[in-house]
């Protein structure tokens, strides 16, 4: 059975080696962390304000982010 470095060089495409793409597992973990943090933030914000206010603030923040 090949070692990790040998297997990693076989599995990764030439494009991935050329551009030094992050490993897929790292991207999955990052996505899970962002998703979890967003869920907790939305849950806490939902307890502080009503649903219409929450959607309005969310829309306003996205509009400001898009305007930059």
PyMOL Python script that loads the backbone (N, CA, C, O; Angstrom):
from pymol import cmd

cmd.read_pdbstr("""\
ATOM      1  N   UNK A   1       0.852  -1.169   0.000  1.00  0.00           N
ATOM      2  CA  UNK A   1       0.000   0.000   0.000  1.00  0.00           C
ATOM      3  C   UNK A   1       0.902   1.236   0.000  1.00  0.00           C
ATOM      4  O   UNK A   1       1.833   1.328   0.800  1.00  0.00           O
ATOM      5  N   UNK A   2       0.625   2.180  -0.893  1.00  0.00           N
ATOM      6  CA  UNK A   2       1.485   3.362  -0.961  1.00  0.00           C
ATOM      7  C   UNK A   2       1.295   4.264   0.252  1.00  0.00           C
ATOM      8  O   UNK A   2       0.230   4.290   0.869  1.00  0.00           O
ATOM      9  N   UNK A   3       2.336   4.993   0.573  1.00  0.00           N
ATOM     10  CA  UNK A   3       2.261   5.952   1.673  1.00  0.00           C
ATOM     11  C   UNK A   3       1.422   7.151   1.271  1.00  0.00           C
ATOM     12  O   UNK A   3       1.035   7.283   0.110  1.00  0.00           O
ATOM     13  N   UNK A   4       1.138   8.033   2.236  1.00  0.00           N
ATOM     14  CA  UNK A   4       0.283   9.183   1.981  1.00  0.00           C
ATOM     15  C   UNK A   4       0.842  10.091   0.891  1.00  0.00           C
ATOM     16  O   UNK A   4       0.092  10.540   0.025  1.00  0.00           O
ATOM     17  N   UNK A   5       2.121  10.364   0.916  1.00  0.00           N
ATOM     18  CA  UNK A   5       2.683  11.267  -0.085  1.00  0.00           C
ATOM     19  C   UNK A   5       2.609  10.674  -1.480  1.00  0.00           C
ATOM     20  O   UNK A   5       2.378  11.401  -2.446  1.00  0.00           O
ATOM     21  N   UNK A   6       2.800   9.377  -1.602  1.00  0.00           N
ATOM     22  CA  UNK A   6       2.686   8.746  -2.916  1.00  0.00           C
ATOM     23  C   UNK A   6       1.240   8.758  -3.380  1.00  0.00           C
ATOM     24  O   UNK A   6       0.971   9.065  -4.541  1.00  0.00           O
ATOM     25  N   UNK A   7       0.312   8.432  -2.506  1.00  0.00           N
ATOM     26  CA  UNK A   7      -1.101   8.409  -2.871  1.00  0.00           C
ATOM     27  C   UNK A   7      -1.585   9.810  -3.227  1.00  0.00           C
ATOM     28  O   UNK A   7      -2.349   9.989  -4.176  1.00  0.00           O
ATOM     29  N   UNK A   8      -1.142  10.793  -2.467  1.00  0.00           N
ATOM     30  CA  UNK A   8      -1.547  12.167  -2.710  1.00  0.00           C
ATOM     31  C   UNK A   8      -1.076  12.640  -4.083  1.00  0.00           C
ATOM     32  O   UNK A   8      -1.800  13.360  -4.770  1.00  0.00           O
ATOM     33  N   UNK A   9       0.113  12.246  -4.482  1.00  0.00           N
ATOM     34  CA  UNK A   9       0.599  12.664  -5.792  1.00  0.00           C
ATOM     35  C   UNK A   9      -0.131  11.948  -6.915  1.00  0.00           C
ATOM     36  O   UNK A   9      -0.237  12.484  -8.018  1.00  0.00           O
ATOM     37  N   UNK A  10      -0.635  10.748  -6.657  1.00  0.00           N
ATOM     38  CA  UNK A  10      -1.380  10.016  -7.678  1.00  0.00           C
ATOM     39  C   UNK A  10      -2.789  10.583  -7.816  1.00  0.00           C
ATOM     40  O   UNK A  10      -3.292  10.721  -8.931  1.00  0.00           O
ATOM     41  N   UNK A  11      -3.429  10.912  -6.699  1.00  0.00           N
ATOM     42  CA  UNK A  11      -4.819  11.351  -6.714  1.00  0.00           C
ATOM     43  C   UNK A  11      -4.950  12.773  -7.251  1.00  0.00           C
ATOM     44  O   UNK A  11      -5.885  13.058  -8.000  1.00  0.00           O
ATOM     45  N   UNK A  12      -4.067  13.639  -6.898  1.00  0.00           N
ATOM     46  CA  UNK A  12      -4.177  15.042  -7.300  1.00  0.00           C
ATOM     47  C   UNK A  12      -3.879  15.201  -8.772  1.00  0.00           C
ATOM     48  O   UNK A  12      -2.945  14.594  -9.296  1.00  0.00           O
ATOM     49  N   UNK A  13      -4.659  16.002  -9.425  1.00  0.00           N
ATOM     50  CA  UNK A  13      -4.502  16.225 -10.861  1.00  0.00           C
ATOM     51  C   UNK A  13      -3.308  17.139 -11.119  1.00  0.00           C
ATOM     52  O   UNK A  13      -2.840  17.823 -10.209  1.00  0.00           O
ATOM     53  N   UNK A  14      -2.817  17.153 -12.350  1.00  0.00           N
ATOM     54  CA  UNK A  14      -1.720  18.081 -12.687  1.00  0.00           C
ATOM     55  C   UNK A  14      -2.122  19.536 -12.476  1.00  0.00           C
ATOM     56  O   UNK A  14      -1.300  20.362 -12.079  1.00  0.00           O
ATOM     57  N   UNK A  15      -3.395  19.847 -12.744  1.00  0.00           N
ATOM     58  CA  UNK A  15      -3.863  21.214 -12.532  1.00  0.00           C
ATOM     59  C   UNK A  15      -3.784  21.575 -11.055  1.00  0.00           C
ATOM     60  O   UNK A  15      -3.358  22.678 -10.712  1.00  0.00           O
ATOM     61  N   UNK A  16      -4.185  20.668 -10.185  1.00  0.00           N
ATOM     62  CA  UNK A  16      -4.138  20.922  -8.745  1.00  0.00           C
ATOM     63  C   UNK A  16      -2.696  21.095  -8.279  1.00  0.00           C
ATOM     64  O   UNK A  16      -2.415  21.935  -7.424  1.00  0.00           O
ATOM     65  N   UNK A  17      -1.804  20.322  -8.825  1.00  0.00           N
ATOM     66  CA  UNK A  17      -0.399  20.448  -8.432  1.00  0.00           C
ATOM     67  C   UNK A  17       0.183  21.763  -8.930  1.00  0.00           C
ATOM     68  O   UNK A  17       1.007  22.373  -8.249  1.00  0.00           O
ATOM     69  N   UNK A  18      -0.237  22.207 -10.115  1.00  0.00           N
ATOM     70  CA  UNK A  18       0.313  23.431 -10.685  1.00  0.00           C
ATOM     71  C   UNK A  18      -0.176  24.667  -9.931  1.00  0.00           C
ATOM     72  O   UNK A  18       0.596  25.605  -9.732  1.00  0.00           O
ATOM     73  N   UNK A  19      -1.443  24.688  -9.505  1.00  0.00           N
ATOM     74  CA  UNK A  19      -2.010  25.861  -8.867  1.00  0.00           C
ATOM     75  C   UNK A  19      -2.073  25.760  -7.348  1.00  0.00           C
ATOM     76  O   UNK A  19      -2.540  26.694  -6.696  1.00  0.00           O
ATOM     77  N   UNK A  20      -1.631  24.690  -6.787  1.00  0.00           N
ATOM     78  CA  UNK A  20      -1.606  24.486  -5.334  1.00  0.00           C
ATOM     79  C   UNK A  20      -2.992  24.692  -4.727  1.00  0.00           C
ATOM     80  O   UNK A  20      -3.163  25.474  -3.792  1.00  0.00           O
ATOM     81  N   UNK A  21      -3.976  23.980  -5.271  1.00  0.00           N
ATOM     82  CA  UNK A  21      -5.326  24.052  -4.731  1.00  0.00           C
ATOM     83  C   UNK A  21      -5.361  23.416  -3.349  1.00  0.00           C
ATOM     84  O   UNK A  21      -4.639  22.456  -3.080  1.00  0.00           O
ATOM     85  N   UNK A  22      -6.209  23.961  -2.471  1.00  0.00           N
ATOM     86  CA  UNK A  22      -6.319  23.343  -1.142  1.00  0.00           C
ATOM     87  C   UNK A  22      -6.972  21.969  -1.258  1.00  0.00           C
ATOM     88  O   UNK A  22      -7.764  21.738  -2.171  1.00  0.00           O
ATOM     89  N   UNK A  23      -6.655  21.073  -0.359  1.00  0.00           N
ATOM     90  CA  UNK A  23      -7.254  19.741  -0.413  1.00  0.00           C
ATOM     91  C   UNK A  23      -8.766  19.818  -0.204  1.00  0.00           C
ATOM     92  O   UNK A  23      -9.239  20.677   0.540  1.00  0.00           O
ATOM     93  N   UNK A  24      -9.522  18.942  -0.843  1.00  0.00           N
ATOM     94  CA  UNK A  24     -10.989  18.994  -0.743  1.00  0.00           C
ATOM     95  C   UNK A  24     -11.512  18.867   0.687  1.00  0.00           C
ATOM     96  O   UNK A  24     -12.506  19.505   1.034  1.00  0.00           O
ATOM     97  N   UNK A  25     -10.868  18.064   1.514  1.00  0.00           N
ATOM     98  CA  UNK A  25     -11.343  17.919   2.896  1.00  0.00           C
ATOM     99  C   UNK A  25     -11.242  19.229   3.659  1.00  0.00           C
ATOM    100  O   UNK A  25     -12.104  19.542   4.480  1.00  0.00           O
ATOM    101  N   UNK A  26     -10.196  19.992   3.391  1.00  0.00           N
ATOM    102  CA  UNK A  26     -10.041  21.293   4.039  1.00  0.00           C
ATOM    103  C   UNK A  26     -11.181  22.220   3.625  1.00  0.00           C
ATOM    104  O   UNK A  26     -11.718  22.950   4.457  1.00  0.00           O
ATOM    105  N   UNK A  27     -11.549  22.195   2.356  1.00  0.00           N
ATOM    106  CA  UNK A  27     -12.653  23.028   1.893  1.00  0.00           C
ATOM    107  C   UNK A  27     -13.978  22.596   2.520  1.00  0.00           C
ATOM    108  O   UNK A  27     -14.810  23.442   2.847  1.00  0.00           O
ATOM    109  N   UNK A  28     -14.178  21.300   2.688  1.00  0.00           N
ATOM    110  CA  UNK A  28     -15.394  20.815   3.335  1.00  0.00           C
ATOM    111  C   UNK A  28     -15.468  21.242   4.794  1.00  0.00           C
ATOM    112  O   UNK A  28     -16.531  21.634   5.277  1.00  0.00           O
ATOM    113  N   UNK A  29     -14.355  21.168   5.487  1.00  0.00           N
ATOM    114  CA  UNK A  29     -14.323  21.592   6.889  1.00  0.00           C
ATOM    115  C   UNK A  29     -14.579  23.093   6.987  1.00  0.00           C
ATOM    116  O   UNK A  29     -15.314  23.543   7.867  1.00  0.00           O
ATOM    117  N   UNK A  30     -13.981  23.862   6.094  1.00  0.00           N
ATOM    118  CA  UNK A  30     -14.192  25.306   6.085  1.00  0.00           C
ATOM    119  C   UNK A  30     -15.656  25.636   5.814  1.00  0.00           C
ATOM    120  O   UNK A  30     -16.222  26.510   6.472  1.00  0.00           O
ATOM    121  N   UNK A  31     -16.272  24.953   4.859  1.00  0.00           N
ATOM    122  CA  UNK A  31     -17.691  25.176   4.560  1.00  0.00           C
ATOM    123  C   UNK A  31     -18.564  24.826   5.764  1.00  0.00           C
ATOM    124  O   UNK A  31     -19.518  25.542   6.067  1.00  0.00           O
ATOM    125  N   UNK A  32     -18.242  23.732   6.449  1.00  0.00           N
ATOM    126  CA  UNK A  32     -19.014  23.333   7.626  1.00  0.00           C
ATOM    127  C   UNK A  32     -18.877  24.357   8.749  1.00  0.00           C
ATOM    128  O   UNK A  32     -19.853  24.646   9.442  1.00  0.00           O
ATOM    129  N   UNK A  33     -17.688  24.906   8.936  1.00  0.00           N
ATOM    130  CA  UNK A  33     -17.484  25.924   9.971  1.00  0.00           C
ATOM    131  C   UNK A  33     -18.264  27.199   9.662  1.00  0.00           C
ATOM    132  O   UNK A  33     -18.881  27.785  10.551  1.00  0.00           O
ATOM    133  N   UNK A  34     -18.234  27.620   8.417  1.00  0.00           N
ATOM    134  CA  UNK A  34     -18.977  28.822   8.018  1.00  0.00           C
ATOM    135  C   UNK A  34     -20.473  28.588   8.182  1.00  0.00           C
ATOM    136  O   UNK A  34     -21.189  29.442   8.705  1.00  0.00           O
ATOM    137  N   UNK A  35     -20.940  27.424   7.731  1.00  0.00           N
ATOM    138  CA  UNK A  35     -22.366  27.094   7.823  1.00  0.00           C
ATOM    139  C   UNK A  35     -22.807  27.065   9.293  1.00  0.00           C
ATOM    140  O   UNK A  35     -23.851  27.616   9.642  1.00  0.00           O
ATOM    141  N   UNK A  36     -22.021  26.431  10.136  1.00  0.00           N
ATOM    142  CA  UNK A  36     -22.368  26.345  11.554  1.00  0.00           C
ATOM    143  C   UNK A  36     -22.363  27.698  12.234  1.00  0.00           C
ATOM    144  O   UNK A  36     -23.247  27.995  13.038  1.00  0.00           O
ATOM    145  N   UNK A  37     -21.375  28.522  11.917  1.00  0.00           N
ATOM    146  CA  UNK A  37     -21.309  29.857  12.509  1.00  0.00           C
ATOM    147  C   UNK A  37     -22.492  30.705  12.058  1.00  0.00           C
ATOM    148  O   UNK A  37     -23.053  31.460  12.852  1.00  0.00           O
ATOM    149  N   UNK A  38     -22.871  30.586  10.802  1.00  0.00           N
ATOM    150  CA  UNK A  38     -24.019  31.343  10.294  1.00  0.00           C
ATOM    151  C   UNK A  38     -25.307  30.887  10.974  1.00  0.00           C
ATOM    152  O   UNK A  38     -26.164  31.710  11.298  1.00  0.00           O
ATOM    153  N   UNK A  39     -25.446  29.588  11.188  1.00  0.00           N
ATOM    154  CA  UNK A  39     -26.653  29.074  11.848  1.00  0.00           C
ATOM    155  C   UNK A  39     -26.765  29.619  13.271  1.00  0.00           C
ATOM    156  O   UNK A  39     -27.836  30.062  13.685  1.00  0.00           O
ATOM    157  N   UNK A  40     -25.680  29.586  14.005  1.00  0.00           N
ATOM    158  CA  UNK A  40     -25.696  30.071  15.388  1.00  0.00           C
ATOM    159  C   UNK A  40     -25.993  31.573  15.423  1.00  0.00           C
ATOM    160  O   UNK A  40     -26.767  32.042  16.257  1.00  0.00           O
ATOM    161  N   UNK A  41     -25.374  32.312  14.516  1.00  0.00           N
ATOM    162  CA  UNK A  41     -25.598  33.756  14.464  1.00  0.00           C
ATOM    163  C   UNK A  41     -27.045  34.072  14.133  1.00  0.00           C
ATOM    164  O   UNK A  41     -27.645  34.947  14.758  1.00  0.00           O
ATOM    165  N   UNK A  42     -27.617  33.371  13.158  1.00  0.00           N
ATOM    166  CA  UNK A  42     -29.009  33.610  12.777  1.00  0.00           C
ATOM    167  C   UNK A  42     -29.966  33.215  13.899  1.00  0.00           C
ATOM    168  O   UNK A  42     -30.977  33.882  14.121  1.00  0.00           O
ATOM    169  N   UNK A  43     -29.652  32.150  14.592  1.00  0.00           N
ATOM    170  CA  UNK A  43     -30.499  31.720  15.711  1.00  0.00           C
ATOM    171  C   UNK A  43     -30.500  32.786  16.809  1.00  0.00           C
ATOM    172  O   UNK A  43     -31.557  33.146  17.327  1.00  0.00           O
ATOM    173  N   UNK A  44     -29.339  33.279  17.156  1.00  0.00           N
ATOM    174  CA  UNK A  44     -29.241  34.308  18.197  1.00  0.00           C
ATOM    175  C   UNK A  44     -29.906  35.611  17.764  1.00  0.00           C
ATOM    176  O   UNK A  44     -30.580  36.259  18.564  1.00  0.00           O
ATOM    177  N   UNK A  45     -29.721  35.994  16.512  1.00  0.00           N
ATOM    178  CA  UNK A  45     -30.341  37.224  16.012  1.00  0.00           C
ATOM    179  C   UNK A  45     -31.856  37.083  15.965  1.00  0.00           C
ATOM    180  O   UNK A  45     -32.574  38.052  16.212  1.00  0.00           O
ATOM    181  N   UNK A  46     -32.353  35.887  15.650  1.00  0.00           N
ATOM    182  CA  UNK A  46     -33.785  35.652  15.617  1.00  0.00           C
ATOM    183  C   UNK A  46     -34.431  35.792  16.979  1.00  0.00           C
ATOM    184  O   UNK A  46     -35.602  36.158  17.076  1.00  0.00           O
ATOM    185  N   UNK A  47     -33.688  35.508  18.026  1.00  0.00           N
ATOM    186  CA  UNK A  47     -34.210  35.666  19.383  1.00  0.00           C
ATOM    187  C   UNK A  47     -34.263  37.135  19.806  1.00  0.00           C
ATOM    188  O   UNK A  47     -35.064  37.501  20.666  1.00  0.00           O
ATOM    189  N   UNK A  48     -33.421  37.972  19.214  1.00  0.00           N
ATOM    190  CA  UNK A  48     -33.346  39.379  19.612  1.00  0.00           C
ATOM    191  C   UNK A  48     -34.346  40.264  18.889  1.00  0.00           C
ATOM    192  O   UNK A  48     -34.775  41.281  19.434  1.00  0.00           O
ATOM    193  N   UNK A  49     -34.728  39.896  17.667  1.00  0.00           N
ATOM    194  CA  UNK A  49     -35.618  40.747  16.879  1.00  0.00           C
ATOM    195  C   UNK A  49     -36.645  39.886  16.159  1.00  0.00           C
ATOM    196  O   UNK A  49     -36.511  38.664  16.107  1.00  0.00           O
ATOM    197  N   UNK A  50     -37.639  40.503  15.622  1.00  0.00           N
ATOM    198  CA  UNK A  50     -38.678  39.788  14.898  1.00  0.00           C
ATOM    199  C   UNK A  50     -38.187  39.326  13.530  1.00  0.00           C
ATOM    200  O   UNK A  50     -37.121  39.741  13.074  1.00  0.00           O
ATOM    201  N   UNK A  51     -38.966  38.469  12.879  1.00  0.00           N
ATOM    202  CA  UNK A  51     -38.534  37.930  11.596  1.00  0.00           C
ATOM    203  C   UNK A  51     -38.429  38.977  10.489  1.00  0.00           C
ATOM    204  O   UNK A  51     -37.521  38.906   9.661  1.00  0.00           O
ATOM    205  N   UNK A  52     -39.341  39.944  10.464  1.00  0.00           N
ATOM    206  CA  UNK A  52     -39.301  40.977   9.426  1.00  0.00           C
ATOM    207  C   UNK A  52     -38.074  41.869   9.631  1.00  0.00           C
ATOM    208  O   UNK A  52     -37.386  42.208   8.668  1.00  0.00           O
ATOM    209  N   UNK A  53     -37.803  42.245  10.866  1.00  0.00           N
ATOM    210  CA  UNK A  53     -36.611  43.061  11.159  1.00  0.00           C
ATOM    211  C   UNK A  53     -35.345  42.300  10.804  1.00  0.00           C
ATOM    212  O   UNK A  53     -34.401  42.871  10.258  1.00  0.00           O
ATOM    213  N   UNK A  54     -35.328  41.019  11.113  1.00  0.00           N
ATOM    214  CA  UNK A  54     -34.152  40.207  10.831  1.00  0.00           C
ATOM    215  C   UNK A  54     -33.885  40.146   9.326  1.00  0.00           C
ATOM    216  O   UNK A  54     -32.748  40.324   8.889  1.00  0.00           O
ATOM    217  N   UNK A  55     -34.918  39.897   8.544  1.00  0.00           N
ATOM    218  CA  UNK A  55     -34.751  39.841   7.088  1.00  0.00           C
ATOM    219  C   UNK A  55     -34.347  41.211   6.553  1.00  0.00           C
ATOM    220  O   UNK A  55     -33.528  41.298   5.638  1.00  0.00           O
ATOM    221  N   UNK A  56     -34.910  42.277   7.109  1.00  0.00           N
ATOM    222  CA  UNK A  56     -34.551  43.625   6.673  1.00  0.00           C
ATOM    223  C   UNK A  56     -33.086  43.953   6.944  1.00  0.00           C
ATOM    224  O   UNK A  56     -32.401  44.506   6.084  1.00  0.00           O
ATOM    225  N   UNK A  57     -32.607  43.614   8.138  1.00  0.00           N
ATOM    226  CA  UNK A  57     -31.200  43.861   8.483  1.00  0.00           C
ATOM    227  C   UNK A  57     -30.290  43.020   7.594  1.00  0.00           C
ATOM    228  O   UNK A  57     -29.252  43.492   7.130  1.00  0.00           O
ATOM    229  N   UNK A  58     -30.686  41.781   7.362  1.00  0.00           N
ATOM    230  CA  UNK A  58     -29.894  40.904   6.502  1.00  0.00           C
ATOM    231  C   UNK A  58     -29.810  41.452   5.078  1.00  0.00           C
ATOM    232  O   UNK A  58     -28.745  41.439   4.461  1.00  0.00           O
ATOM    233  N   UNK A  59     -30.941  41.931   4.563  1.00  0.00           N
ATOM    234  CA  UNK A  59     -30.965  42.522   3.232  1.00  0.00           C
ATOM    235  C   UNK A  59     -30.093  43.764   3.176  1.00  0.00           C
ATOM    236  O   UNK A  59     -29.342  43.956   2.219  1.00  0.00           O
ATOM    237  N   UNK A  60     -30.189  44.611   4.199  1.00  0.00           N
ATOM    238  CA  UNK A  60     -29.396  45.839   4.245  1.00  0.00           C
ATOM    239  C   UNK A  60     -27.896  45.523   4.261  1.00  0.00           C
ATOM    240  O   UNK A  60     -27.119  46.158   3.548  1.00  0.00           O
ATOM    241  N   UNK A  61     -27.494  44.541   5.073  1.00  0.00           N
ATOM    242  CA  UNK A  61     -26.077  44.166   5.126  1.00  0.00           C
ATOM    243  C   UNK A  61     -25.587  43.599   3.796  1.00  0.00           C
ATOM    244  O   UNK A  61     -24.471  43.888   3.365  1.00  0.00           O
ATOM    245  N   UNK A  62     -26.418  42.800   3.155  1.00  0.00           N
ATOM    246  CA  UNK A  62     -26.000  42.250   1.853  1.00  0.00           C
ATOM    247  C   UNK A  62     -25.934  43.355   0.799  1.00  0.00           C
ATOM    248  O   UNK A  62     -25.068  43.323  -0.076  1.00  0.00           O
ATOM    249  N   UNK A  63     -26.828  44.319   0.872  1.00  0.00           N
ATOM    250  CA  UNK A  63     -26.811  45.432  -0.076  1.00  0.00           C
ATOM    251  C   UNK A  63     -25.553  46.274   0.111  1.00  0.00           C
ATOM    252  O   UNK A  63     -24.931  46.695  -0.864  1.00  0.00           O
ATOM    253  N   UNK A  64     -25.181  46.517   1.369  1.00  0.00           N
ATOM    254  CA  UNK A  64     -23.953  47.282   1.650  1.00  0.00           C
ATOM    255  C   UNK A  64     -22.725  46.510   1.163  1.00  0.00           C
ATOM    256  O   UNK A  64     -21.818  47.098   0.575  1.00  0.00           O
ATOM    257  N   UNK A  65     -22.691  45.200   1.404  1.00  0.00           N
ATOM    258  CA  UNK A  65     -21.560  44.394   0.962  1.00  0.00           C
ATOM    259  C   UNK A  65     -21.463  44.371  -0.559  1.00  0.00           C
ATOM    260  O   UNK A  65     -20.366  44.396  -1.116  1.00  0.00           O
ATOM    261  N   UNK A  66     -22.597  44.324  -1.222  1.00  0.00           N
ATOM    262  CA  UNK A  66     -22.617  44.292  -2.684  1.00  0.00           C
ATOM    263  C   UNK A  66     -22.189  45.645  -3.273  1.00  0.00           C
ATOM    264  O   UNK A  66     -21.592  45.691  -4.348  1.00  0.00           O
ATOM    265  N   UNK A  67     -22.488  46.726  -2.581  1.00  0.00           N
ATOM    266  CA  UNK A  67     -22.177  48.063  -3.079  1.00  0.00           C
ATOM    267  C   UNK A  67     -20.682  48.347  -3.064  1.00  0.00           C
ATOM    268  O   UNK A  67     -20.222  49.228  -3.791  1.00  0.00           O
ATOM    269  N   UNK A  68     -19.933  47.643  -2.277  1.00  0.00           N
ATOM    270  CA  UNK A  68     -18.490  47.916  -2.203  1.00  0.00           C
ATOM    271  C   UNK A  68     -17.804  47.414  -3.390  1.00  0.00           C
ATOM    272  O   UNK A  68     -16.586  47.552  -3.503  1.00  0.00           O
TER     273      UNK A  68
END
""", "prot")
cmd.dss("prot")
cmd.show_as("cartoon", "prot")
cmd.util.cbc("prot")
cmd.orient("prot")
